[in-house]
Amino acid sequence: MSQRPNILLIMSDEHDPAVTGCYGHLNIETPHLDRLASEGTTFDNAYTACPICVPARMSFMTGQYVHQIGTWDNGSPLASSIPTMGSYLEAAGYETAICGRHFVGPERLHGFGTRLMDDAEKWKHWNMSAPSRTPDARRASNSHVTECGPGENWQNDYDRTAADLSERFLKSRAQYADRPFLLYTGFMNPHFPLLCPREYFDRYYPDRVVLPHTRTEPCETQHPSIQQLRYWLRNEEPLDDAISTTATAAYYGLISFTDHLIGRLLNIVDNSSLRDNTVVIYVSDHGEMGGPRYMAKAMLLRTRRARPHDHSPSEYRGQPAHRRRCQPHRHPPHPYRPRQETPRHCPAAASYPPLAVTPSPTAPFLANTTPSAL
């Protein structure tokens, strides 16, 4: 890769890395992610900074921990004064575009040069008040689990549109580009509500669903913090197996649906001039607990399902092929060791404060991209 590479960065929402073919799941169909993993590198020691959507995404974009940037929850927008990877790459001469799901609050670019598609209206005008943290606080319902099955909703249409616009951008840049680009594509799925297009739901329901054996663990036998979280989620009582099976099949289906959209973008890269000089990265903001110990929704860091990125579905792919090709399931054995430095790849880095490269979800990208290449 003699020139500064293009970067296609794809982020999904709430994808448990264990539910991916390249991580050994026996039933899930993720052929495009599996191919990306087999042709690139997976990062087993990547670890989300927070098991909540907005804090995890803001940490990833800035390369800083949640406490450093003050994005404590989904009601905490990122301050516009904090630079992101978009800020640094714009300063380095990249064309930067963001398409789809990512930010909350009135600031819509956060250092990126343009937006191809904005967040949903409710995220742009999100109520920025902190969530209630009193002992009696609860969700209105447990619809994050029970609203499930075959069907369509706005999130599926949103993701299709994000894929359409990203395809258009990539096709255009394959024909002509006067500078390298960073395209960030953000998908809503497989985040709940678990309403899945019928063709993907039917692949799994009911015979290919395996329910966790710990799903009926009594609430009273668990740690008080878990009891409180189950109370807040209205998950004190286990769901019956019929609903659990439907919800799990829909979750699997949404992952395969997202994989299909990712495949559309990869096909453009692979079948155009972009293939020779494009890095592709896939990552999810955090995982999904999916039912073990009757926990649903990814709100914890310290269980297998909720350690969202210690078996991260993040992949890096670049050229030349002899440097990037690895066998499936062969992953770097050691975690990235953090460094503190101003990014040398950015000629205008002096216009921003030094980027503290900490072991956040951004680390896999930084650890495997040589500064001179950018």
PERAUR-V837691 format. One record per residue. N is the residue number from 1. RES is the residue in one letter. PHI is phi in degrees with one decimal (999 if undefined). PSI is psi as a letter, one per 20 degrees, with the letter a starting at -180 (none if undefined). D_CENTER is the distance of its C-alpha to the mean C-alpha in whole Angstrom. Layout:
N_RES_PHI_PSI_D_CENTER + N_RES_PHI_PSI_D_CENTER
This chain:
1_M_999_n_26 + 2_S_-81.3_h_29 + 3_Q_-99.1_r_27 + 4_R_-63.1_p_25 + 5_P_-77.9_q_22 + 6_N_-71.0_q_20 + 7_I_-131.4_p_16 + 8_L_-108.7_o_13 + 9_L_-113.0_o_10 + 10_I_-115.4_p_7 + 11_M_-124.9_p_4 + 12_S_-96.9_a_4 + 13_D_-126.2_o_5 + 14_E_73.5_k_7 + 15_H_-94.0_o_7 + 16_D_-67.4_o_10 + 17_P_-60.5_h_10 + 18_A_-65.0_h_14 + 19_V_-94.2_m_14 + 20_T_-147.6_q_13 + 21_G_-60.2_g_17 + 22_C_-69.8_i_16 + 23_Y_-105.2_j_16 + 24_G_94.8_j_19 + 25_H_-66.4_p_19 + 26_L_-80.4_h_22 + 27_N_-111.8_h_21 + 28_I_-72.2_q_18 + 29_E_-107.3_o_18 + 30_T_-133.7_m_15 + 31_P_-63.1_h_18 + 32_H_-76.4_g_16 + 33_L_-66.3_h_13 + 34_D_-63.5_g_16 + 35_R_-66.8_g_18 + 36_L_-60.9_g_15 + 37_A_-67.0_g_15 + 38_S_-69.5_h_19 + 39_E_-95.4_i_20 + 40_G_-135.2_c_18 + 41_T_-136.4_p_17 + 42_T_-101.4_q_14 + 43_F_-117.2_n_14 + 44_D_-70.8_h_15 + 45_N_-98.7_j_15 + 46_A_-68.2_q_12 + 47_Y_-143.8_p_12 + 48_T_-62.4_q_10 + 49_A_-76.5_i_12 + 50_C_-162.9_p_12 + 51_P_-85.6_k_11 + 52_I_-126.3_q_11 + 53_C_-55.2_f_9 + 54_V_-63.2_g_11 + 55_P_-58.3_g_12 + 56_A_-63.0_g_9 + 57_R_-68.8_g_8 + 58_M_-68.6_h_11 + 59_S_-63.4_g_12 + 60_F_-62.0_g_9 + 61_M_-69.5_h_11 + 62_T_-100.3_i_15 + 63_G_72.6_k_15 + 64_Q_-128.6_q_16 + 65_Y_-70.5_q_16 + 66_V_-56.6_g_16 + 67_H_-68.2_h_20 + 68_Q_-79.0_h_21 + 69_I_-113.0_i_19 + 70_G_74.6_k_20 + 71_T_-97.5_n_17 + 72_W_-79.0_h_18 + 73_D_-155.8_a_16 + 74_N_-70.8_i_15 + 75_G_-100.3_j_19 + 76_S_-116.2_n_18 + 77_P_-71.5_q_18 + 78_L_-72.0_p_17 + 79_A_-63.4_p_21 + 80_S_-67.1_i_22 + 81_S_-80.3_i_24 + 82_I_-89.7_p_21 + 83_P_-72.4_q_20 + 84_T_-119.0_r_16 + 85_M_-59.5_h_16 + 86_G_-62.5_g_17 + 87_S_-60.0_g_20 + 88_Y_-68.8_g_21 + 89_L_-73.6_h_20 + 90_E_-59.3_g_22 + 91_A_-65.3_h_25 + 92_A_-85.6_j_25 + 93_G_97.2_j_26 + 94_Y_-79.4_q_22 + 95_E_-85.9_p_22 + 96_T_-119.7_p_19 + 97_A_-135.5_q_17 + 98_I_-121.4_p_14 + 99_C_-136.6_o_14 + 100_G_104.7_b_12 + 101_R_-65.7_p_10 + 102_H_-167.6_f_10 + 103_F_-99.9_q_13 + 104_V_-115.7_q_16 + 105_G_95.9_r_19 + 106_P_-72.7_h_22 + 107_E_-76.6_p_21 + 108_R_-108.0_i_19 + 109_L_-114.3_g_18 + 110_H_48.3_l_18 + 111_G_93.7_i_20 + 112_F_-75.4_q_18 + 113_G_-76.4_h_21 + 114_T_-154.2_r_21 + 115_R_-117.5_p_18 + 116_L_-84.7_h_19 + 117_M_-154.4_p_17 + 118_D_-88.7_r_17 + 119_D_-63.4_r_15 + 120_A_-58.8_q_17 + 121_E_-54.7_h_20 + 122_K_-66.2_h_20 + 123_W_-77.7_h_17 + 124_K_-67.7_h_19 + 125_H_-115.0_k_22 + 126_W_-62.8_p_20 + 127_N_-66.1_o_23 + 128_M_-86.6_j_22 + 129_S_-72.3_q_24 + 130_A_-68.2_q_23 + 131_P_-67.2_q_23 + 132_S_-69.1_p_26 + 133_R_-120.9_k_26 + 134_T_-78.0_q_30 + 135_P_-58.1_h_30 + 136_D_-94.8_j_31 + 137_A_-68.4_q_28 + 138_R_-149.2_q_26 + 139_R_-65.3_q_24 + 140_A_-65.5_h_26 + 141_S_-160.2_r_25 + 142_N_-101.4_k_23 + 143_S_-64.2_i_22 + 144_H_-62.4_i_18 + 145_V_-112.2_g_20 + 146_T_-79.8_h_23 + 147_E_-83.4_n_22 + 148_C_-150.7_r_21 + 149_G_128.7_a_23 + 150_P_-73.4_p_23 + 151_G_157.1_r_23 + 152_E_-117.9_q_21 + 153_N_-150.9_a_20 + 154_W_-64.9_h_19 + 155_Q_-65.1_h_15 + 156_N_-64.4_g_16 + 157_D_-65.4_h_18 + 158_Y_-60.3_g_16 + 159_D_-66.3_h_13 + 160_R_-60.9_g_16 + 161_T_-66.6_g_18 + 162_A_-59.9_g_14 + 163_A_-67.3_g_15 + 164_D_-58.9_g_19 + 165_L_-69.6_h_19 + 166_S_-66.6_h_16 + 167_E_-58.7_g_19 + 168_R_-61.6_g_22 + 169_F_-61.9_g_21 + 170_L_-64.5_g_20 + 171_K_-62.4_g_24 + 172_S_-64.5_g_25 + 173_R_-72.6_h_24 + 174_A_-68.6_h_25 + 175_Q_-83.7_g_29 + 176_Y_-156.8_p_29 + 177_A_-153.4_p_27 + 178_D_-96.5_j_29 + 179_R_-161.1_r_26 + 180_P_-67.3_q_23 + 181_F_-128.8_q_20 + 182_L_-116.6_o_16 + 183_L_-110.0_o_14 + 184_Y_-100.4_p_11 + 185_T_-115.0_p_10 + 186_G_-111.4_p_8 + 187_F_-103.4_q_8 + 188_M_-77.1_h_9 + 189_N_-78.8_q_9 + 190_P_-90.2_k_10 + 191_H_-58.0_q_10 + 192_F_-62.4_q_14 + 193_P_-70.3_q_17 + 194_L_-84.9_m_17 + 195_L_-108.9_o_19 + 196_C_-116.8_p_18 + 197_P_-51.9_p_20 + 198_R_-54.0_g_24 + 199_E_-62.2_h_23 + 200_Y_-85.2_h_20 + 201_F_-61.8_g_21 + 202_D_-67.3_i_25 + 203_R_-65.9_h_23 + 204_Y_-119.2_h_23 + 205_Y_-88.6_p_25 + 206_P_-100.1_i_27 + 207_D_-73.8_h_28 + 208_R_-101.9_j_25 + 209_V_-98.6_p_23 + 210_V_-117.5_o_24 + 211_L_-84.9_q_24 + 212_P_-66.0_p_24 + 213_H_-71.5_i_27 + 214_T_-92.9_j_26 + 215_R_-67.0_h_25 + 216_T_-102.9_j_29 + 217_E_-59.0_p_29 + 218_P_-63.1_q_31 + 219_C_-60.9_g_30 + 220_E_-68.3_i_33 + 221_T_-90.3_i_32 + 222_Q_-97.9_r_29 + 223_H_-60.5_q_29 + 224_P_-54.1_h_29 + 225_S_-66.6_h_26 + 226_I_-71.3_h_25 + 227_Q_-58.4_g_27 + 228_Q_-65.3_h_27 + 229_L_-67.4_g_23 + 230_R_-64.6_h_24 + 231_Y_-63.0_g_27 + 232_W_-63.2_h_24 + 233_L_-81.0_i_22 + 234_R_59.4_l_26 + 235_N_-113.6_k_25 + 236_E_-63.0_h_28 + 237_E_-104.2_p_29 + 238_P_-62.2_q_28 + 239_L_-73.6_q_27 + 240_D_-72.1_r_30 + 241_D_-63.0_h_28 + 242_A_-64.2_g_29 + 243_I_-68.4_g_26 + 244_S_-60.0_g_24 + 245_T_-65.8_g_24 + 246_T_-63.6_g_23 + 247_A_-63.6_g_20 + 248_T_-67.5_g_19 + 249_A_-61.6_h_20 + 250_A_-67.2_h_18 + 251_Y_-63.0_g_15 + 252_Y_-57.2_g_16 + 253_G_-63.0_h_17 + 254_L_-66.5_h_14 + 255_I_-66.6_g_12 + 256_S_-66.5_h_15 + 257_F_-62.0_g_15 + 258_T_-64.7_g_11 + 259_D_-58.9_h_12 + 260_H_-61.3_g_15 + 261_L_-64.5_g_14 + 262_I_-61.8_g_12 + 263_G_-59.7_h_16 + 264_R_-60.9_g_17 + 265_L_-71.3_g_16 + 266_L_-63.7_h_17 + 267_N_-64.2_h_20 + 268_I_-66.8_g_21 + 269_V_-61.2_g_20 + 270_D_-70.5_h_22 + 271_N_-112.8_k_25 + 272_S_-146.3_a_26 + 273_S_-65.2_i_27 + 274_L_-66.0_h_23 + 275_R_-59.1_h_23 + 276_D_-75.7_i_25 + 277_N_-151.9_l_23 + 278_T_-132.6_p_19 + 279_V_-94.2_p_17 + 280_V_-115.3_p_14 + 281_I_-126.8_p_10 + 282_Y_-118.7_p_7 + 283_V_-152.9_q_4 + 284_S_-116.1_q_2 + 285_D_-66.7_h_4 + 286_H_-167.2_r_6 + 287_G_-94.1_b_9 + 288_E_-146.4_p_11 + 289_M_-73.7_h_15 + 290_G_66.1_j_16 + 291_G_115.6_h_20 + 292_P_-56.7_p_21 + 293_R_55.6_k_24 + 294_Y_45.8_l_23 + 295_M_-112.4_p_20 + 296_A_-125.2_q_18 + 297_K_77.2_p_15 + 298_A_-84.7_n_13 + 299_M_-123.6_j_15 + 300_L_-127.0_q_16 + 301_L_-101.4_h_16 + 302_R_-109.7_l_19 + 303_T_-139.1_r_19 + 304_R_-59.5_g_17 + 305_R_-68.5_h_15 + 306_A_-99.0_j_14 + 307_R_-90.2_n_13 + 308_P_-58.3_h_10 + 309_H_-127.5_j_10 + 310_D_-78.7_i_13 + 311_H_-126.5_m_13 + 312_S_-70.5_p_10 + 313_P_-84.1_l_9 + 314_S_-103.1_p_9 + 315_E_-127.9_q_12 + 316_Y_-117.2_p_14 + 317_R_-138.4_p_17 + 318_G_-147.4_a_20 + 319_Q_-116.4_r_23 + 320_P_-78.8_r_26 + 321_A_-62.6_h_26 + 322_H_-68.7_i_28 + 323_R_-93.4_h_26 + 324_R_-106.2_i_22 + 325_R_-74.5_p_23 + 326_C_-142.3_r_23 + 327_Q_-77.4_q_23 + 328_P_-55.0_q_21 + 329_H_72.7_j_20 + 330_R_-100.4_o_22 + 331_H_-120.7_q_19 + 332_P_-55.6_p_20 + 333_P_-80.4_i_22 + 334_H_-119.3_q_22 + 335_P_-68.0_q_19 + 336_Y_-67.0_p_19 + 337_R_-91.1_p_22 + 338_P_-67.6_q_21 + 339_R_-129.9_r_24 + 340_Q_-117.7_o_25 + 341_E_-163.3_q_26 + 342_T_-79.1_p_26 + 343_P_-62.0_o_24 + 344_R_-71.2_i_27 + 345_H_-77.9_i_25 + 346_C_-109.1_o_25 + 347_P_-59.5_h_29 + 348_A_-101.7_k_29 + 349_A_-60.9_h_27 + 350_A_-63.9_i_30 + 351_S_-79.5_i_29 + 352_Y_-125.9_q_26 + 353_P_-65.6_q_26 + 354_P_-55.7_p_25 + 355_L_-82.7_o_22 + 356_A_-79.6_o_21 + 357_V_-84.0_n_19 + 358_T_-110.9_r_18 + 359_P_-73.6_m_17 + 360_S_-99.8_a_13 + 361_P_-60.6_i_10 + 362_T_-72.7_h_11 + 363_A_-55.7_h_14 + 364_P_-59.0_h_13 + 365_F_-65.0_g_13 + 366_L_-69.4_h_17 + 367_A_-70.2_h_18 + 368_N_-121.3_j_18 + 369_T_-125.0_o_19 + 370_T_-66.9_p_23 + 371_P_-55.2_h_24 + 372_S_-67.1_h_27 + 373_A_-73.4_h_25 + 374_L_-101.6_none_23
